[in-house]
């Protein structure tokens, strides 16, 4: 009996994962880039798109865990936020990697992402663009 219960939950989790990743794949291919609201003359390179996809699917896996716990799939707003968070994560990750060795400002950058993005020479300003997209999506403090 215990073995049967184990496989029931294993199959249930597998089906949930397959369905969620299938929906995520469709969303990523059809809507994700539009939800980033890129400036009109900006396009992501194929390498940037692959990195975005990597971060997006990592976030998707984590969201599947939380969605399973609450018993509902992600909303459109949650997909939109996850896409912008994934883009922000990989752009800031690249900024940190490239700026770490040449940072001679002596500034502690914690809790100051806007200034960091400006000092780190984000010449396309896409990291700041994604950060501002996320700021716009945050709920008001009064809604808590």
C-alpha positions as CSV (number, residue, x, y, z in Angstrom):
1,X,0.0,0.0,0.0
2,X,2.8,2.4,0.9
3,X,4.4,1.8,-2.5
4,X,1.2,2.6,-4.2
5,X,0.8,5.9,-2.4
6,X,4.4,6.8,-3.2
7,X,3.9,6.2,-7.0
8,X,0.5,8.0,-6.9
9,X,2.2,11.2,-5.6
10,X,5.2,10.7,-7.9
11,X,3.0,10.5,-11.0
12,X,0.9,13.4,-9.8
13,X,4.0,15.6,-9.4
14,X,5.3,14.5,-12.8
15,X,2.1,15.5,-14.5
16,X,2.0,18.8,-12.6
17,X,5.6,19.5,-13.7
18,X,5.0,18.5,-17.4
19,X,1.8,20.7,-17.6
20,X,3.5,23.7,-15.9
21,X,6.6,23.5,-18.1
22,X,4.5,23.1,-21.2
23,X,2.5,26.2,-20.3
24,X,5.8,28.0,-19.5
25,X,7.3,27.0,-22.8
26,X,4.2,28.4,-24.7
27,X,4.3,31.6,-22.7
28,X,8.0,32.1,-23.2
29,X,7.8,31.6,-27.0
30,X,4.7,33.8,-27.4
31,X,4.6,36.5,-24.7
32,X,7.7,36.7,-22.7
33,X,9.6,39.2,-24.8
34,X,6.5,41.4,-25.1
35,X,6.1,41.4,-21.3
36,X,9.7,42.8,-20.9
37,X,8.5,46.0,-22.6
38,X,11.9,46.5,-24.2
39,X,12.7,50.0,-25.5
40,X,11.7,50.3,-29.2
41,X,15.2,49.9,-30.6
42,X,16.5,47.2,-28.2
43,X,16.5,43.6,-29.1
44,X,18.0,40.7,-27.2
45,X,20.8,38.8,-28.7
46,X,20.5,35.0,-29.1
47,X,22.9,34.6,-26.1
48,X,20.8,37.0,-24.0
49,X,17.6,35.2,-25.0
50,X,19.1,31.8,-24.0
51,X,20.2,33.2,-20.6
52,X,16.8,34.7,-20.1
53,X,15.3,31.4,-20.9
54,X,17.6,29.6,-18.4
55,X,16.7,32.0,-15.6
56,X,13.0,31.9,-16.6
57,X,12.8,28.1,-16.4
58,X,14.7,28.2,-13.1
59,X,12.1,30.6,-11.7
60,X,9.4,28.5,-13.2
61,X,10.5,25.5,-11.3
62,X,10.4,27.4,-8.0
63,X,7.0,28.8,-8.9
64,X,5.7,25.3,-9.6
65,X,6.6,24.3,-6.1
66,X,4.7,27.3,-4.6
67,X,1.8,26.8,-6.9
68,X,1.5,23.2,-5.9
69,X,1.4,24.2,-2.3
70,X,-1.4,26.7,-2.9
71,X,-3.2,24.5,-5.4
72,X,-3.4,26.9,-8.3
73,X,-1.4,27.8,-11.4
74,X,0.4,31.1,-11.9
75,X,-1.7,34.1,-12.9
76,X,-0.8,36.3,-15.9
77,X,0.6,39.0,-13.6
78,X,2.8,36.4,-11.9
79,X,4.2,35.2,-15.3
80,X,4.9,38.9,-16.2
81,X,6.7,39.5,-12.9
82,X,8.7,36.3,-13.2
83,X,9.8,37.2,-16.7
84,X,11.0,40.6,-15.6
85,X,12.7,39.1,-12.5
86,X,14.5,36.5,-14.7
87,X,15.7,39.3,-17.1
88,X,16.8,41.5,-14.2
89,X,18.6,38.6,-12.5
90,X,20.7,37.7,-15.5
91,X,21.5,41.3,-16.5
92,X,22.5,42.2,-12.9
93,X,24.5,39.0,-12.7
94,X,26.4,40.0,-15.8
95,X,27.0,43.5,-14.4
96,X,28.3,42.2,-11.2
97,X,30.7,39.8,-13.0
98,X,32.0,42.5,-15.3
99,X,32.2,45.3,-12.8
100,X,33.6,43.4,-9.8
101,X,37.2,43.5,-10.9
102,X,37.2,47.2,-12.0
103,X,35.1,48.7,-9.1
104,X,37.4,51.2,-7.5
105,X,34.6,53.4,-6.1
106,X,34.9,52.1,-2.5
107,X,31.1,52.3,-2.2
108,X,29.1,49.5,-0.5
109,X,26.4,48.9,-3.1
110,X,23.9,47.0,-0.9
111,X,20.4,48.3,-1.2
112,X,21.3,50.7,-4.0
113,X,20.7,48.9,-7.4
114,X,19.9,52.1,-9.4
115,X,23.3,53.6,-8.5
116,X,25.1,50.3,-9.1
117,X,23.5,50.0,-12.5
118,X,24.7,53.5,-13.5
119,X,28.2,53.0,-12.0
120,X,28.6,49.5,-13.6
121,X,28.3,51.0,-17.0
122,X,25.1,49.3,-18.1
123,X,25.4,51.2,-21.4
124,X,22.1,49.8,-22.8
125,X,20.4,50.5,-19.4
126,X,18.4,47.3,-19.7
127,X,19.1,46.1,-16.1
128,X,17.6,49.4,-14.9
129,X,14.7,49.1,-17.3
130,X,13.8,45.6,-15.9
131,X,14.2,46.9,-12.3
132,X,11.8,49.7,-13.1
133,X,9.4,47.2,-14.7
134,X,9.4,45.3,-11.4
135,X,9.0,48.5,-9.3
136,X,5.8,49.2,-11.3
137,X,4.5,45.7,-10.5
138,X,5.0,45.8,-6.8
139,X,1.9,46.3,-4.7
140,X,1.5,49.4,-2.6
141,X,2.5,49.2,1.1
142,X,-1.1,49.9,2.0
143,X,-2.3,46.7,0.4
144,X,-0.6,44.6,3.0
